[in-house]
Amino acid sequence: MPWFVLYTKARNEKKVAEKLIQMGIETFCPTVSKIMQWSDRQKEVQVPLIPSYVFINIAEKERPVAFEVNGVVRYLYWLNKPATVSDGEIRALKDALEGTFSEITIKPSQVGSKIKIPSGLFKGKEGIVKYSSAQKIELVLTELGYTIVFSRLLLKD
C-alpha cells in the first residue's frame, strides 16, 4: 500500500496522528526536537518536521476514513492525483530522524542548477540548489516543494 499525504490544520499534526493510530491506521508524523524560548524559561519540545503534513499507509478505497478525524483538511495532490510516498522514502526519513544515516555525497553545484541526488537518503530525488557554502547546502526538493538543508558536518565526502 502506498503512503498518502494528509494536509492538516496548523499545529494539529500530532493530534491527528494520535487519533489515526487509535483508529488502527498506520501513521507517520515526523518530529524533531526544538528549544523553545518563553519569557521565563526554555523548553525542548517535539515539533513537526513538515508543518501540516501527516503520512498514512492506507488502501486507496479506505482514504475517506481519514476525514473522520478533526483537524484533517484534505489529501495532498500532485498532478491531479493523490500524492503518494514510497515505503523506501518513509524508511529513509525515519532513518534520518533516528540518526542512522547512509552515505550522502554532494558535489559542488551552482545556485539554481537542477541536480539528481545520486545516493543516500534521498537517492533519485531531483532538486534545485538554493544555496551552497562550505558548511551547508540547501536543496529544494521539487516533488514536495520543501527545502532540505544538509550540514557539511553530517555529510561524508
Buried (B, 14 or more C-beta within 10 A) or exposed (E): EBBBBBBBEEEBBBBBBEBBBEBEBEBBBBBEEEEEEEEEEEEEEEEBBBEBBBBBBBEEEEBEBBEEBEBBBEBBEEEEEBBBBEEEBBEBBEEBEEEEBEEBEBEEBEEEEEBEBEEBBBBEBBBBBBEBEEEBBBBBBEEBEBEBEBEEEEBEE
